[in-house]
Amino acid sequence: MTGKGADNKSEVSGMKKLEDTVNDGAAETRVLERVIHEHDAPGPALVLTRTNYVDWALVTRVQLQAQGLWTVVDTGVGSERDDRRALGVILRNVPPEMLRTLAVKDSAKLAWDVVKTMRMGVDRVREAKAQTRQAEFEALKFHDGESVEAFAMRLTGIVNDLELLDDPVSEHKVVLKFLRVVPRRYRQMAMAIESLCDTKNMSIEELCGRLVAVEERYNLDDEPTNSTAAGRLLLTEEEWRRDNAAESVVDTLPLCRKKKRDEERREHTNLAVGEDDGGERIVCRT
């Protein structure tokens, strides 16, 4: 015989059957011992700071989902026991100065909303932040030399921020944005994906994987060959003769110039300057 139960920290508990049989000719006694499996929230705790609310909300939500408590926080509907357990998960991931503020809240949903308001602001502030992030999403482009994975990280970061600001962007729109801003070398691949693939059901991870495969192929084709990498050590006979002929012409230029200067100097020294009887200047070679 088996059964299920739970305590304040565990979601599921098992039942271990211990059988003690009394054979005194009258009865058989069975003793059932309840075995409790206690565990904390899965994953490492991420303490909330002034700048990591986005990451904190994602990690804490996963912890609540793993224990079946996220519905209580999201909708505010659930048993009193589940609500207190969810509030306990939230309190474990906030700094000490926020404990008193959150512990007195009547529900885990109210505590979650308080944290969101303290870090993200009131509705008007969130709307202003969402508009700013929307403008960044529309203007987002590849940087010079930026890899596909790096751009995908920037894009998904903005999308996650918009979701937390209650202004989500559909994945289909994100995929189309990605395809629209790819560099020129990926344009042909982007047009092929738009024409042949179902972009409405394509995830951003799948699209990134396809483009990364193309990027790696391009990088492999752009790698220099052994001859160019070694400074063109491998030359044909014609190339070698042509290079040597050019070098010989360059080497003989200074000698030709020096010889010409020497000849001009000798001609100058062989000229004599004088005057005739009428006082006119004459030049003669000696």
GIZI-V244819 format. One record per residue. N is the residue number from 0. RES is the residue in one small letter. SS is DSSP state (~ for helix, > for strand, _ for the rest). PHI is phi in whole degrees, -180 to 180 (NA if undefined). OMEGA is omega as a letter, one per 40 degrees, with the letter a starting at -180 (none if undefined). Layout:
n=(N/N)
res=(RES/RES)
ss=(SS/SS)
phi=(PHI/PHI)
omega=(OMEGA/OMEGA)
This chain:
n=(0/1/2/3/4/5/6/7/8/9/10/11/12/13/14/15/16/17/18/19/20/21/22/23/24/25/26/27/28/29/30/31/32/33/34/35/36/37/38/39/40/41/42/43/44/45/46/47/48/49/50/51/52/53/54/55/56/57/58/59/60/61/62/63/64/65/66/67/68/69/70/71/72/73/74/75/76/77/78/79/80/81/82/83/84/85/86/87/88/89/90/91/92/93/94/95/96/97/98/99/100/101/102/103/104/105/106/107/108/109/110/111/112/113/114/115/116/117/118/119/120/121/122/123/124/125/126/127/128/129/130/131/132/133/134/135/136/137/138/139/140/141/142/143/144/145/146/147/148/149/150/151/152/153/154/155/156/157/158/159/160/161/162/163/164/165/166/167/168/169/170/171/172/173/174/175/176/177/178/179/180/181/182/183/184/185/186/187/188/189/190/191/192/193/194/195/196/197/198/199/200/201/202/203/204/205/206/207/208/209/210/211/212/213/214/215/216/217/218/219/220/221/222/223/224/225/226/227/228/229/230/231/232/233/234/235/236/237/238/239/240/241/242/243/244/245/246/247/248/249/250/251/252/253/254/255/256/257/258/259/260/261/262/263/264/265/266/267/268/269/270/271/272/273/274/275/276/277/278/279/280/281/282/283/284/285)
res=(m/t/g/k/g/a/d/n/k/s/e/v/s/g/m/k/k/l/e/d/t/v/n/d/g/a/a/e/t/r/v/l/e/r/v/i/h/e/h/d/a/p/g/p/a/l/v/l/t/r/t/n/y/v/d/w/a/l/v/t/r/v/q/l/q/a/q/g/l/w/t/v/v/d/t/g/v/g/s/e/r/d/d/r/r/a/l/g/v/i/l/r/n/v/p/p/e/m/l/r/t/l/a/v/k/d/s/a/k/l/a/w/d/v/v/k/t/m/r/m/g/v/d/r/v/r/e/a/k/a/q/t/r/q/a/e/f/e/a/l/k/f/h/d/g/e/s/v/e/a/f/a/m/r/l/t/g/i/v/n/d/l/e/l/l/d/d/p/v/s/e/h/k/v/v/l/k/f/l/r/v/v/p/r/r/y/r/q/m/a/m/a/i/e/s/l/c/d/t/k/n/m/s/i/e/e/l/c/g/r/l/v/a/v/e/e/r/y/n/l/d/d/e/p/t/n/s/t/a/a/g/r/l/l/l/t/e/e/e/w/r/r/d/n/a/a/e/s/v/v/d/t/l/p/l/c/r/k/k/k/r/d/e/e/r/r/e/h/t/n/l/a/v/g/e/d/d/g/g/e/r/i/v/c/r/t)
ss=(_/_/_/_/>/_/_/_/_/_/_/_/>/>/>/>/>/>/>/_/_/_/_/_/_/_/_/_/_/>/>/>/>/>/>/_/_/_/_/_/_/_/_/_/_/_/_/_/_/_/_/_/~/~/~/~/~/~/~/~/~/~/~/~/~/~/_/_/_/~/~/~/~/~/~/_/_/_/_/~/~/~/~/~/~/~/~/~/~/~/~/~/_/_/_/~/~/~/~/~/~/~/~/_/_/_/_/~/~/~/~/~/~/~/~/~/~/~/~/~/_/_/~/~/~/~/~/~/~/~/~/~/~/~/~/~/~/~/~/_/_/_/_/_/_/_/_/~/~/~/~/~/~/~/~/~/~/~/~/~/~/~/~/~/_/_/_/_/_/_/~/~/~/~/~/~/~/~/~/~/_/_/_/~/~/~/~/~/~/~/~/~/~/~/~/~/_/_/~/~/~/_/_/~/~/~/~/~/~/~/~/~/~/~/~/~/~/~/~/~/~/~/_/_/_/~/~/~/~/_/_/_/_/_/_/_/~/~/~/~/~/~/~/~/~/~/~/~/~/~/~/~/~/~/~/~/~/~/~/~/~/~/~/~/~/~/~/~/~/_/>/>/>/>/>/_/_/_/_/_/>/>/>/>/>/_)
phi=(NA/-132/-151/-131/-156/-158/-116/-68/-113/-117/-88/-132/-127/-106/-122/-107/-98/-115/-110/-115/-99/-106/-101/-105/84/-121/-150/-122/-106/-119/-109/-105/-110/-82/-110/-103/-102/-99/-155/-89/-63/-68/82/-71/-74/-118/-77/-70/-126/-76/-121/-114/-60/-59/-66/-61/-63/-66/-67/-66/-64/-63/-63/-69/-65/-64/-100/71/-114/-67/-61/-63/-74/-75/-107/79/-109/165/-72/-62/-67/-65/-64/-68/-65/-64/-63/-64/-63/-65/-65/-70/-111/-117/-68/-58/-69/-100/-63/-65/-66/-88/-66/-88/-71/-74/-148/-68/-64/-63/-64/-63/-66/-64/-62/-63/-68/-66/-98/-105/93/-77/-58/-65/-66/-65/-64/-65/-66/-66/-64/-64/-69/-64/-63/-65/-64/-69/-90/-66/-142/-71/-78/-62/77/-75/-80/-65/-65/-64/-66/-62/-65/-65/-66/-67/-63/-66/-63/-65/-62/-65/-66/-70/-88/62/-136/-70/-114/-66/-65/-62/-66/-66/-63/-65/-63/-60/-66/-76/-111/-63/-61/-60/-69/-103/-62/-63/-66/-64/-66/-66/-65/-65/-84/-107/-109/-88/-69/-68/-107/-91/-90/-67/-68/-64/-63/-62/-63/-64/-72/-65/-62/-67/-61/-64/-66/-63/-63/-68/-71/-82/-67/-68/-76/-64/-67/-74/-66/-92/79/56/-74/-95/-123/-77/-64/-65/-64/-66/-64/-65/-64/-67/-65/-64/-65/-66/-64/-65/-69/-84/-60/-60/-66/-64/-65/-65/-65/-66/-63/-64/-65/-64/-67/-67/-64/-69/-73/-85/-96/-116/-109/-157/-130/-89/-65/-85/86/-84/-81/-127/-122/-135/-88/-104)
omega=(i/i/a/i/a/i/a/a/a/i/a/i/a/i/i/a/i/a/i/a/i/a/i/i/a/a/i/a/i/a/i/i/i/i/a/i/a/i/i/i/a/i/i/i/i/a/a/i/a/a/a/a/a/i/a/a/i/a/a/i/i/i/i/i/a/i/i/a/a/i/i/a/a/a/a/a/i/a/i/a/i/i/i/i/i/i/i/i/i/a/i/a/i/i/a/a/i/a/a/a/a/a/a/a/a/a/i/i/i/i/i/a/i/i/i/a/a/a/a/i/i/a/a/i/i/i/i/i/i/i/i/i/i/i/i/i/a/a/a/i/i/i/i/i/a/a/i/a/i/i/i/i/i/a/a/i/i/a/i/i/i/i/i/i/i/i/a/i/a/a/i/i/i/i/i/i/i/a/a/a/a/i/a/a/i/a/a/i/i/i/i/i/i/a/a/a/i/a/i/a/a/i/i/i/i/i/i/i/i/a/i/i/i/a/i/i/i/i/i/i/a/a/a/i/a/a/i/a/a/i/i/i/a/a/i/a/i/i/a/i/a/i/i/i/i/i/a/i/i/a/a/i/i/a/i/i/i/i/i/i/i/i/i/i/i/i/a/a/a/i/i/a/i/i/i/a/a/i/i/a/i/i/i/i/i/none)
